[in-house]
């Protein structure tokens, strides 16, 4: 499997040493300041961001003008780029010590071999002491053949000349040629099952009270929204009132191969959000079956939650929720789901080997991370349920949980 640390050719290289410091931001600097005397280079790129007038990022709505530059070992490896930055996420911005951010460039930018785009997320992974749960799950989805899974790359972030720690620079989930590639048409949709509504978002609600955030189209007409709402109502009516164990018409309504892959990623990880709470993305084109995905948001999966029943590697979790429960009562769907697990179980067993590989590469940066955020032994925050004596111990704990989860599923299909 490929290394996660790949370096691109950037358009500008400056050889100035990184220890220089200014007291005030410049409006048009040729380079941004990086003082890494306390947190030395650890093998992954550094993103240096300065907001206009060093403005603080206080919410998820206000876009703050900023500049960004990429640093390598001891010098910049990109030009100074213009962008805006704001907070992102629900609990990951408001309820965790280390916040996540959304950045948007004036012009499309490529990063570390990932295709050009304006929109990117800086995922803090504050709740995840391994730092790897989102990264490895996106990799897993891709290895299993998912049509699109967010590409990502680890970086260290300096914001307004302060070291912020290790972040996962990640593609945002949006419609585009190199992201969720569906036709940009009036009746093509990207939606998110979500229990949370934010200002200025467009939502449709089904008769069952399920709430869907419309991510695409961006400015849908009333007729466009009505078509989507009726599709979701019809789908839920089929699931809860029409489907029976011998049904085969589900094949026309949902891409079952896509669904089963998505289901097992959520069930294997015992993902809290995956039980139809939030971050469940769905695409649909009128006249075509619905598809679930891409996968998203696994920092509190794999046993990391405040409820004891979710911390154990035992018991079914995702299959008893909403659409999953109804679909898995159809005999053919249940048989296909079991067959998929049996066919791919040997591959799932290799996941701990991949985690160890990536953890070894990330370990030097993790030293900086846990110097900045000394939380390995902390159990006081609601997201910190296990104490670890070292980063390696956190990795071993995750791998042990995955192995136990696989064994439990093997014995309870």
N, C-alpha and C positions, 0 to 999 in steps of 0.2 A: 504494500500500500504506500501511496506517495507521502512525502514529508509535508507537514503543514507549513514549513518555513521556506517559501520560494520567493526569490527576489526579482522584481521587474527592472527594466531599464527605464529610469525616469529622465525627464527632459532637462534637469538642471542639477548640477553638483557644485556645492560650495565647500571649500576646504577649511573654512574657519573653525577653530577649536570650539568645543561645546561649553566651555566653562565661563564664557563671557556673560555678564548680567547687566541689564538696564533697569532702572527704577520705574520708568514709565513706558507704556506701549507706544509704538510709532504707527502713524496712519498708513504708511506705505513702506514697510520694512523690506529689505532684501533678504533677510533671514530672521527667524524667530529665535528667541533665547531658550537654551536648554542647559540647565545646571544639573548634571547627573552625578555630582560628587557623593551624594548620599545613597542614590539608587543607581548603581553602575549598569552599563550595557549588559543585557542578559540573553542575547542571542535572537531576540525578536525585534521588529521595527518599533520605533517610538513615534507616536503622533503628538506633535506639539501644537496646541490650540490656544490662541489668545482672543478673548472677546473684546468688542469695542469698549474702550474705557474700563476694561477689566470688569464688565458688568456681570453680576451673579445670575445664574440660571435658576429661577425660582419656580417655574411651572412648566406644563406640557403644551401650553398654547402660544407663549410669546417666543417668536423667533428672534434671536439675538445675533446681530452681525458679528462675524469673527473671521480669523485667518488661521490657516493650517499649514504645517510643513512636516514632512516625513524625515526623520533622522535615522541613520544607520549606526555604525559603530562609533564614529567620532565626528561625523559631519552630516549636513543635510543631503538628502537624496531626492528632493523634489523642489520645485519652485514654491513660493508662498502663494497659497490658493485662497480665494474668497469663498465664504460659505455662511450659512446661518446654523445656529445650534439651539436646541431646546431640550427639555426633559422628555423622557418617553417611558411608557409602561404604566402599569397600575401600581401594585405594591412594590415593583422594582424601582419606582421613583420616589414614592411617598413613604414606604414602610421599611426601607432597608438602609443601612448606613452608607453604602456606596451606590450612588444613583446611576441609572443608564441614561443615554442621550440619543437624540435623533439629529443627524447632520444633513444638510442639503447644500450642494454646491451651486454656484452660478452656472457652471458648465459641467457637462458630464465628465466624470473622472473614473479611470480604472485603478484598481488597487491589487497588487500582488497576484496578477494573473486573472483577476475576476473582471468580467465585462464592464464597460463604461456605464455609469448611471449617475444621476444627481443625488439620489436618496440612499442613505446608509444609516445603519444603527450601530451604536457603541453599547454593547451589552455588558453590564457590570458583572453578572454572575455572582452577585453579592451573597446569595443564599447557598451557593454551591462551593464548598471548601475544596473540591477537586478541580474546579474551574472548567471541567471538561464535559459536563452532562449535555449541554446544548450542542457543543461541537461534535461529540461522538454520535449523538442521535441523528444529527443532520447527515453525517457521514454514513451511518447505518442505513438511512432511508435511500441515499444514493446508491450504496452497494446493493441494496435489494431491488433496484431498478425503478425508483420513483421518477416520474416524468420531470419533476423539478423539486429540488431541495435547496434551501438557501446556502449559498457559498459563504465562507467565513474565513477569517485569518486572525490569529492572536497578535495583539499589539500592546505596548505600554503607553499610557496616556499621561501627558503633562498638560494641565489646564491652568491657564493664567499663572504659569511658572511654578505650579505646585504639582508634585507627583500624585497621580490618582490611582495607579495600580494597573493590573492586567485587565484588558478588555477584549471582547470578541467583536471585531469589526465585521458586521454581518449585512448581507443584502436584505433590504426590507421586502416584505411580501406585497407585491404590486403587479399589475398587468403590464407586460412588456415583452419584447422579443427574447430577451435574455433572462426574464424572470417567469412569471406565470403567463405562458404563451397561449392565450386564447384570442380569437378574433376581436378586434376593437370595434364592436358593433353594438347597436342599441339593446339587443336582447342576448348579449353575452355578459355573464355576471361573475364577479368574485365577491363572496360574502364571508362574514365571520360570525359564527355562533358566539354570542357574548352576553354575559349577564350585566355588563357595565355599559352605560351610555355616557358619552362625553359631549360637550357642546360642539355644535356645528357638524355633527355626524348625522348621516341619513340611516334610518333603521326601518325594517319591516318586522311586524309581529304577527305570528300565526294565531289561529284560533286556540291552540294549546298554550298560548302565552309565551312561546319561544321567540327570543329576540335575535335578529340578525342585522349586523352592521354591514351596509352596502359599501364595499371598497371600490367596486367598479360596476357600472359606469360612474364617473365622478359627479356629473350633474344630471341624474336621470329624470325623465319626464314622469308625470303621474301614470301614464299608460305603461311605461317601462316598469315602474314599481308595482303596478297592479298585476302585470304578467308574472313577475317574480313572486309576489305574495301568493297568488293563486297556485303557482307551481308548488310552493312549500306547503300550502294547505292541503292540496291534493295528495302530496307525498305522505304527509302525516296521517291523513285520513286512510290511505291505503295501508300504512303500517299498523295502525291501531284498530282498524275496523274491517278491512277487507282481506288482508294477508292470512294465509293458513299454512299449516306445515307442508302441504303439497304444492304450494304456489310456485310458478315459474315466471310470472309476469314481472317480477322484480328485476329481471335481466334488462328490461326495457327502461327501467327507471333509475338504476344506479349501476355504475361501473363496478362490478363485484370484485374483480381482481384488484383494482385500485383500493377498494374498501378494505379488503382482507389484509393487505399489506399495511395499510394505515392502522387498522384495528390492532394488529399484533405489536406494532411499535409502541402504541399507547398502553397496551396490556402488559407487555414485557416490562416496561419502565414503571408501571403502576402510577401513571401520571395523573395528579390531582385534576389539572385542567382538562385532561383528556376525557373525563367522564361528563362531557357536554356541559362544561362550566364556562370556559372561554378559550380563545385561541384555536378554535376549530374552524379551519378554512375549508370552503366548498366552492367549486366552480361549476357553472352550468351554462350551456348554450341551448337556446330554445330548440326543441326537437331532438335533443341528445340526452343520454343518461347523465345524472349528476356524478361528480367526482369529489372525493374527500382529499384534502391536502392543499398546500404543502404542510408538513409537520412543523410545529413551532412551539417553543417555550417549554423547556424541560429542566429548568434549574431547581424546581422543587419536586422532581420525580425521583425514582430509584430510592425510595425510602426516606426522603427528606421532607417531612411534613409534620405539623404539630399534633395531628390525630394519630394515636398509636396504631390503629388498624391499617393506616397507610405506610407506616414505617416498617412493618414486617414484610418479608418476601413471600408470604403465603396468601392464599385466598384470591378469588376473582374480584376484580374491581370495575374495570371499564365495561365488561360485558353486561353488567346489570343496569347500565345507564341508558336512558332515552332510546334513540334509534338502535343502538347496539342490541339491547334486550329484545326488541321486536324482530330485528333481522335474524338473530341467531335462533329464533324459534322456527324459522323456515328450515326444513330438513336439509335441503340441498345446500343452503348457505352454511349451515353448521358443519356439514360434511366437508365442504370446500375449505372452511376455516381450519378444521382439524388437519386436513391433508397438507395445507400450507405450512403449519407448524412442524409437522413431521418431516417435510421435505427440507425445511430451512433450519431445523434445530441444530444440526452440526455446525452451521455457519454462526448461529447465535452464540455457540460455545466459544467461538474465537474472539468474541468481543473483549473479554478481559485482556487478551494479548495486545489488541490494538490500543486499549486504554493505557497499558503499561508503556507502550512505545511512545505515545504522544505525551504522557506524563513525564517521561525521561527528558524529552526535548523541552518541555515547559518548566521543568524543575528550577533552573536558575532564575527565571522570571518570577516563579512562585515565591522564592526567597524575598524578592523585593515586595511582592504583594502582601505577604504576611508580616513584613516589617512595617509597611504602611498601615495595614489593617490587621492587627494582632488578634485574630478571632478563632484560631484553630482550637483553642481550649475553651472558647466562650460558648455557653449554653443559655445565655440570658435573653438574647433576641429571639422573637418567635420563630425565626427561620433556622436557628442554630440548635439542633436537637442532639447532636453528638459532639463530644470533645475528642480531639486528636492530639497526640504528642508531636506529630510531624506531618508534613504534606504527604510523605510516602504512606503513612498510616491511613490517611484519608483515602488515598487511592486503593489500598488493600481492602478497606472497608467496602468501598463501592464494588470492587470486583467480587468480594465474598457475597455481597447481596445479590448481584446478578447471577452468580452460580447457583445460589440457593433458589432464586426465583425460577430459573430454568428447570431445576430438579422438581420443584413443586408443580409446575405446569405439566411436565412430563408425566407425573403421577395422577393428574386430575383432569386430563382431557376427557 
